[in-house]
Amino acid sequence: MLAGELYSHIMWQANKISIVVLLVGLAALGGAYWYLLPGDELLARRVLYTGICALLFAVAVANWLSLRK
C-alpha cells in the first residue's frame, strides 16, 4: 500500500460513522429542499442552509465527544 492509500484507509476506519451520517443527512436535506422548492423557494433555502449548519455542528460535537472518551 502506498502512504496515501494507507492514510485514506485509516481515516475511513476512524470516521466512517460520521461520513455515513453526513451523507444520509445531506440526502435528507436535499429531499426536503426539493419537496419544499415548488411551494416556497425562500423557505426551501432556509431549511437547507440551517440544516447543513446543524448537521455539521452535530457531527462535529459527536466526534469531539467520542475522542474525549
C-alpha positions as CSV (number, residue, x, y, z in Angstrom):
1,M,0.0,0.0,0.0
2,L,1.2,3.5,-0.8
3,A,1.3,6.0,2.0
4,G,-1.7,7.9,0.7
5,E,-3.8,4.8,0.4
6,L,-2.9,3.8,3.9
7,Y,-3.8,7.2,5.2
8,S,-7.1,7.1,3.4
9,H,-7.9,3.7,4.8
10,I,-7.0,4.8,8.4
11,M,-9.1,7.9,8.0
12,W,-12.1,5.9,6.6
13,Q,-11.9,3.5,9.5
14,A,-11.8,6.3,12.1
15,N,-14.6,8.4,10.6
16,K,-16.8,6.0,8.7
17,I,-19.9,6.5,11.0
18,S,-19.6,10.3,10.7
19,I,-19.2,10.2,7.0
20,V,-22.2,7.9,6.6
21,V,-24.3,10.2,8.9
22,L,-23.2,13.2,6.9
23,L,-24.2,11.5,3.6
24,V,-27.6,10.4,4.9
25,G,-28.2,13.8,6.4
26,L,-27.3,15.7,3.2
27,A,-29.6,13.3,1.3
28,A,-32.4,14.0,3.7
29,L,-31.9,17.8,3.4
30,G,-31.7,17.5,-0.4
31,G,-35.0,15.7,-0.3
32,A,-36.6,18.3,1.9
33,Y,-35.3,21.1,-0.3
34,W,-36.7,19.5,-3.5
35,Y,-40.0,18.9,-1.7
36,L,-40.3,22.5,-0.5
37,L,-38.9,24.2,-3.6
38,P,-42.1,24.3,-5.7
39,G,-44.1,25.9,-2.8
40,D,-41.7,28.4,-1.3
41,E,-38.2,28.9,-2.6
42,L,-37.1,31.0,0.3
43,L,-38.3,28.5,2.9
44,A,-36.6,25.7,1.0
45,R,-33.2,27.6,1.0
46,R,-33.5,28.5,4.7
47,V,-34.3,24.8,5.6
48,L,-31.3,23.6,3.6
49,Y,-28.8,26.1,4.9
50,T,-29.9,25.8,8.5
51,G,-30.0,22.0,8.2
52,I,-26.4,21.9,6.8
53,C,-25.1,24.0,9.6
54,A,-27.0,22.0,12.3
55,L,-25.8,18.7,10.7
56,L,-22.1,19.8,10.6
57,F,-22.3,21.1,14.2
58,A,-24.0,17.9,15.5
59,V,-21.5,15.6,13.8
60,A,-18.5,17.7,14.9
61,V,-19.7,17.6,18.5
62,A,-20.3,13.9,18.4
63,N,-16.8,13.4,17.0
64,W,-15.3,15.6,19.7
65,L,-17.2,13.8,22.5
66,S,-16.1,10.4,21.2
67,L,-12.5,11.5,21.1
68,R,-12.6,12.7,24.7
69,K,-13.5,9.2,25.9
